[in-house]
Amino acid sequence: MTSVQTTAGATLAYADVGSGPPVLALHGAYSAHQEIRGFLDPVLAHCRRVYPDLPGMGSSTATGIESATAALDALDELVTAVLGDEPFTLVGHSFGAHLARGLAARRPVQVRGLALLCPMVSTDHHMEPAVVVADDGSATSLPPELAEAYTGYFVVQTAATLARFHEAVAPVLGHWDEQAVERLMTDDTLDLAAEYTNPVLVMTARQDAWVGYRQHTGLLAAYPHATSVVVADAGHALPHERPEAVGAALRLWHATATRPAA
């Protein structure tokens, strides 16, 4: 891990792996970069992947960061330090997708493509009922604290998703500053007014009890070159529950976003 010191006083840690066209990937709240890296590494293995820990999460601190806008300021500084003026694509999951929208609004030309996975939309919460769509009993092998985290996040509870939980989610549990994350989530309004016309992918899940899926309609109105995919029988852990669908959509989006100009 490497780190960038922000003007507010926070330290943003990040992993910088691979080579090729750069992609910046932002994980969700109450998580760390290992989760989004767990499903993105095999999908965009031909790219340079930059995975920051969001302020107050993983190995990053939240000194001087009191809001989502301040977190976005810190990420903006990280982009300047790590990528400079180089064009890049941007992937975000959940709260990370919310911040990704803000970063794309600030850098509408440099961000060549924007992928929003189960995006949190602060003005449009349509949480769906928590419904388990598959359960093969694998969760019975978990200790109580892990079982609660797994069953509260995954609606597809199978041996395959449990393996992905152990690989990408369990290692980051508890690696965050609760108060810092609460500050970011409480004051989460970002300036998204700038026009963004590069390719956008919006992927949501029908059984997402955390952020819902109905907000995709508003996002389509906001982005003239957006493709929306609503995945059935999946929840907020969509990238872990339906990795083939997410991988296929991300590869197509990335190829479109990085296509040389005619």
matplotlib code that plots the C-alpha trace (Angstrom):
import matplotlib.pyplot as plt

x = [0.0, 1.1, -0.5, -1.3, -1.4, -4.3, -4.5, -7.2, -4.7, -6.1, -3.9, -5.4, -3.9, -4.2, -3.1, -1.8, -1.6, -1.2, -0.5, -2.5, -5.4, -5.9, -9.1, -9.9, -12.2, -14.1, -15.5, -18.6, -19.1, -18.1, -15.6, -12.1, -10.4, -9.9, -13.7, -13.9, -10.5, -11.8, -14.3, -12.6, -9.1, -10.1, -12.5, -10.1, -6.8, -5.5, -5.8, -3.8, -6.1, -5.9, -7.8, -8.0, -9.3, -12.0, -11.4, -11.8, -11.8, -9.1, -5.7, -7.0, -7.6, -10.4, -8.6, -10.3, -12.9, -16.5, -18.7, -19.0, -17.9, -14.7, -14.1, -14.5, -12.0, -9.5, -10.1, -9.7, -6.3, -5.4, -6.2, -4.0, -1.1, -1.5, -2.9, -2.3, -4.0, -4.1, -7.5, -9.0, -12.2, -14.0, -15.9, -17.8, -19.9, -22.7, -21.4, -18.3, -20.5, -22.0, -18.5, -17.6, -20.5, -19.1, -15.6, -16.9, -18.8, -15.5, -13.5, -16.0, -13.4, -10.6, -13.1, -13.6, -16.3, -18.3, -19.6, -22.0, -22.7, -25.6, -25.2, -26.3, -28.5, -28.8, -32.0, -33.8, -33.8, -36.1, -34.9, -36.5, -37.7, -34.9, -35.7, -33.3, -33.5, -31.2, -30.0, -28.2, -27.5, -23.8, -24.1, -24.6, -20.9, -20.1, -19.5, -22.3, -20.5, -19.7, -23.1, -24.7, -22.5, -23.0, -26.8, -27.3, -25.5, -26.0, -29.4, -27.8, -26.5, -24.7, -21.3, -20.1, -21.1, -19.8, -16.4, -16.5, -17.5, -14.5, -12.2, -13.3, -15.7, -14.7, -11.1, -12.3, -15.0, -14.5, -11.6, -13.2, -13.7, -17.4, -17.8, -15.9, -18.1, -21.2, -20.1, -19.7, -23.0, -24.9, -23.7, -23.7, -24.9, -22.6, -22.5, -23.5, -24.6, -21.9, -22.9, -21.3, -21.6, -19.1, -20.3, -22.0, -23.0, -25.6, -26.1, -28.7, -30.2, -33.9, -33.6, -31.2, -32.5, -29.8, -30.2, -32.9, -33.0, -35.6, -33.2, -31.8, -34.5, -33.2, -29.7, -30.6, -32.1, -28.9, -26.5, -27.4, -25.0, -26.0, -26.8, -28.9, -28.9, -31.3, -30.3, -32.9, -32.3, -29.5, -29.0, -26.5, -23.7, -24.5, -20.8, -20.3, -23.6, -23.7, -20.0, -20.5, -23.2, -21.3, -18.1, -19.7, -21.3, -18.1, -16.0, -18.4, -18.6, -14.9, -14.3, -16.8, -15.3, -11.7, -12.4, -10.2, -12.0, -13.1]
y = [0.0, 3.5, 6.7, 10.3, 13.1, 15.5, 19.2, 18.5, 16.3, 12.9, 10.0, 8.1, 4.6, 2.9, -0.2, 0.4, -2.8, -3.9, -2.0, -0.7, 1.8, 3.1, 2.5, 4.0, 1.8, 3.0, 0.6, 1.1, 2.4, 0.2, -1.7, -1.3, -1.7, -5.4, -6.0, -4.2, -5.6, -9.1, -9.0, -6.4, -7.8, -10.7, -8.6, -5.8, -7.7, -5.9, -2.5, -0.6, -0.7, 2.0, 1.0, 3.6, 3.0, 5.7, 8.1, 6.4, 2.9, 0.3, 2.0, 5.5, 8.2, 10.7, 13.7, 16.9, 15.1, 15.8, 15.2, 13.4, 16.5, 16.6, 12.9, 13.8, 16.6, 14.1, 11.7, 14.5, 15.2, 11.5, 11.5, 14.5, 12.8, 9.3, 9.8, 13.5, 14.4, 10.9, 9.8, 7.0, 5.0, 5.0, 2.2, 2.6, 0.3, 1.6, 4.8, 4.5, 4.9, 8.1, 9.5, 8.3, 10.4, 13.5, 12.8, 12.4, 15.7, 17.4, 15.7, 15.1, 14.8, 13.0, 10.3, 8.4, 6.1, 5.7, 2.4, 2.5, -0.8, -0.7, 3.0, 5.0, 7.9, 10.2, 11.8, 8.6, 5.7, 2.9, 0.0, -3.3, -5.9, -8.2, -11.5, -14.4, -15.9, -18.9, -20.7, -24.0, -24.0, -23.0, -20.2, -22.7, -23.2, -19.6, -18.3, -15.9, -12.7, -13.7, -15.3, -11.9, -10.1, -12.6, -13.1, -9.3, -8.6, -11.6, -12.7, -15.5, -17.7, -20.6, -22.3, -20.2, -16.8, -17.9, -18.5, -15.1, -13.6, -15.3, -14.0, -10.4, -9.3, -11.0, -9.7, -6.1, -6.4, -3.9, -2.1, 1.3, 4.3, 4.1, 7.8, 8.9, 6.8, 8.0, 11.6, 10.9, 9.1, 11.8, 14.7, 13.0, 15.7, 16.2, 18.7, 16.6, 19.4, 19.2, 17.5, 14.1, 12.6, 9.7, 6.1, 5.1, 1.7, 1.5, -2.0, -2.6, -5.6, -6.4, -7.6, -4.8, -4.0, -1.3, 1.1, -0.5, -0.5, 2.0, 5.0, 3.8, 5.7, 9.0, 8.1, 7.4, 10.9, 12.4, 10.6, 10.7, 7.8, 5.4, 1.8, 0.3, -3.3, -4.6, -8.0, -10.4, -12.6, -10.6, -7.9, -5.3, -7.9, -8.1, -8.2, -11.3, -12.9, -12.5, -12.1, -13.4, -10.8, -8.0, -9.0, -9.2, -5.8, -4.2, -5.6, -4.3, -0.9, -0.6, -1.5, 1.2, 3.8, 3.3, 2.9, 5.2, 8.2, 7.7]
z = [0.0, -0.8, 0.6, -0.2, 2.4, 1.7, 2.5, 5.2, 7.0, 6.1, 4.8, 1.9, 1.4, -2.0, -3.9, -7.4, -9.4, -13.0, -16.1, -19.0, -19.2, -15.7, -13.7, -10.3, -8.2, -5.1, -2.5, -0.5, 3.1, 6.0, 3.8, 2.3, -1.0, -0.7, -1.3, -4.7, -5.7, -5.0, -7.9, -10.2, -10.5, -12.7, -14.8, -15.6, -15.4, -18.5, -16.8, -14.2, -11.2, -8.4, -5.3, -2.5, 0.9, 1.5, 4.4, 7.8, 6.2, 5.7, 6.1, 5.4, 8.1, 8.1, 9.7, 8.7, 6.6, 7.9, 4.9, 1.6, -0.2, 1.9, 1.1, -2.6, -2.2, -0.8, -3.7, -6.1, -4.6, -4.8, -8.5, -9.1, -7.2, -8.7, -12.2, -13.0, -16.2, -17.6, -18.7, -16.6, -16.1, -12.8, -11.0, -7.7, -5.6, -3.3, -1.4, -3.6, -6.6, -5.1, -4.7, -8.2, -9.6, -7.8, -9.2, -12.7, -12.4, -11.5, -14.2, -17.0, -19.8, -17.9, -16.6, -19.9, -18.4, -15.2, -13.8, -10.9, -9.1, -6.7, -6.4, -3.4, -4.5, -1.6, -2.8, -3.8, -1.3, -2.5, -0.4, -1.3, 1.2, 2.5, 0.7, 0.6, -2.9, -2.4, 0.7, 0.7, 4.4, 4.0, 6.5, 9.4, 9.3, 10.3, 13.8, 14.9, 14.2, 10.6, 10.1, 10.9, 8.5, 5.7, 5.9, 6.4, 3.1, 0.8, -0.4, -2.4, 0.3, -1.3, -1.0, -3.9, -2.4, 1.0, -0.6, -2.1, 1.3, 3.0, 0.3, -0.2, 2.6, 5.8, 5.8, 5.9, 8.5, 11.4, 9.6, 9.7, 12.0, 12.9, 13.8, 10.7, 8.3, 10.1, 9.4, 5.7, 5.4, 7.3, 5.2, 1.8, -0.6, -3.5, -6.4, -9.4, -11.6, -14.3, -17.5, -18.0, -21.5, -21.5, -21.3, -18.1, -16.8, -14.0, -12.5, -9.8, -8.1, -7.7, -4.1, -2.9, 0.6, 1.2, -1.7, -3.9, -7.7, -8.7, -8.7, -12.0, -13.8, -12.5, -13.3, -16.9, -17.1, -15.7, -18.1, -21.8, -22.6, -19.8, -20.0, -17.2, -16.1, -13.4, -12.2, -10.8, -7.8, -6.3, -3.6, -2.5, -2.8, -6.5, -7.7, -5.4, -6.1, -9.9, -10.9, -14.4, -15.2, -13.6, -15.3, -18.7, -18.4, -17.0, -19.9, -22.5, -20.8, -20.5, -24.1, -25.1, -22.8, -23.9, -27.6, -29.7, -31.2, -34.8]

ax = plt.figure().add_subplot(projection="3d")
ax.plot(x, y, z, "-o")
ax.set_aspect("equal")
plt.show()
